[in-house]
Amino acid sequence: MKAGAYFTFFLLMIPLQASFLNPLSVAGIKPDLTLALLFIIGLITNPVEATLVGMATGILLDIGSASFIGLMGCTRGLVGLSASLLGRKVLNITSPSNGIVLTVFCLLEGICIAFFLQIIYGSVPFVNLLVGNIIPQAIYTGILGIVLLRLIVTKDFIDFLKRQNVQKEL
């Protein structure tokens, strides 16, 4: 992908996550649109690019949520790297198993953040957080990822993003 597409992604990321997904909230749990899009970017780009996009996405989310700067940057960078490596070696972009992998990534990220908060703050109700928030959000994000992948694959959007002259067309 090119700089114009990434700039648009970064510019719209936080407003879309905050406003577009509010109507999709089920019992106060929203899917993580940025993680799903980062996973898709990781599947179609090289590992370095996916890692850098993941780190930039995470840092922007950290700044937007006033949390620890770099925590989400680290976890999102690992998600981008892992998705890219799996996309090159194991996963097919049209496979329904991508939803399961995305769910696992979201689950692992939530557990890492919960452990970090446990270390920093001490008494975080880990089991309640896991059962009440992390697992449902991971499943919901996996479903959103499958839907987004289906939309992207059916509209030949991936070929558009991979073309070298995409900036001229935008």
N, C-alpha and C positions, 0 to 999 in steps of 0.2 A: 504494500500500500504506500501511497505517497503522502507528502507533508500536508497537502490540503485536506485529505480525508482524515488524517490524524488530528489536525487542528479542529475540524468540525466535530469529531468524536469527543475531544477534550472539552470543547466549548459547550456542547449539549449534554455531556455526561451527567453532571450533578442535577441540572433542572429536570431532565427526563426521569432520573431515578427518583427524585423527590415528588414530582407532580404527576407524571404519566402513570406511575405504578400505584398511586394511592387508591384508585378505583378497583385495582386488582387485589387489594389487601384482603386476606382471609384470616379472621381472628387476630388482626393486628400484625400479621406476618406478610411481608412483601418479598417477591423474588428479587435477586440481585442481578439487575440488568447489566451492570458494568462487568460483573464476573462472567456472565454468559457471553457478552460481546468479546471480552478478553480471551475467553476460551476459543471462540470462533476465529479471532485474529491469530491466535497461536496455532490453530490448525492450518491456516493458509499462508503463514509467513515463516521466515527462518527463526531459529532460536534466539539470536541476538536481538533482532527487531521485536520479537514477542516479549522478551525479558524487559527491554527498555520501555515498551508500551505498558507492560504490567507495573513496573516501578513508578512510571509517571502517573498512571491511573491511580495507584495506591496512595501516592503522595498527595495528589489532588483531592482524593476522598478524605485523607487525614486532615488536610487543611480545611475542607468544607465541613467536617464534622467536629472540628476542634479536639481531635484525639491525639494520641502520641504520634508525632511526625516520624514517619518511617516504618511504623509497624505494618500498616496495610501495604506500603510500598514494597516491603520485603516479601510478604506473603503473596501479593499479586505478581511480583516479579517471578517467584517460584512457580506460580500457576501458569504464567505465560510461557516460561521455559519448558515446563513439563508438558503442556499442551502441544507445543511446537515439536518437541522430541517425539511424543507419542504420535502426532500427526504425520511425521515423516517415516516412522518405523512400524507403527502398529495400527493406528486408526484410519479408517476410510471416512471421509467427510460426510458421506451419505448414510453411514451406518447408524442404526438406532442406539447402539451401545454408547454413543457419544453422550447421551443423556445420563447414563449411569456413571461414566467417568466424570462428567461435570458435577454430578451430585456428590461423588466422592471428594472431588477437589473442594467444593463448597463446605462439605462436612469437615474435612481436615483443616481448612482455613479457620472455620469457626472454633474448632477445638484448640488450635494453636493460639488464637486470640483469647479464648477463655482461660487457658493455662497462663498466658502472659498476665492477664488481669488478676488471676489468682496469686501470682508471684508478687505483683505490685501492690494490690490492695488487701490481700490476705483472705478474707472470708467472702468468696464469690460462690453462690449456690450452683456448683457446676452441674449436678445431675438435673436440677430444675431447668437450668439454662439449656442443657443439651436436649432434654426431652421436649421442653416447651417452646424452644426457639430455633436452635441450631439444626436439628434434624428436619423439622418441617420446612424451614427456609431452604435447606439443601435440596430437598425433594422438589419444592416449588421452583427453584432455580434450574434444576435439571429438566423439568417439564418446559419451562420457558426457553431453555437452550435448544431443545428438540424442535420446538415451534419455530424459533428463529432460524435454525439450520435448514429446516424444510422450506421456509420462505426464501432464504438466500439461494439455496440450490435450485429451486424451481424457477427462479427469475434470472438465472445466469448472472447473478451479481458478483460471484466470485471471479469469473473471467474478466469482468469489468474492473475489479479492484486489482487484479494481478497484471493488467496491461501496463506497459511502460509509459504510454502516452495518456494516462488517466488525468493528469493535470490539465492538459490541453482541452479535454472534453468537459471538465468542470468549469 
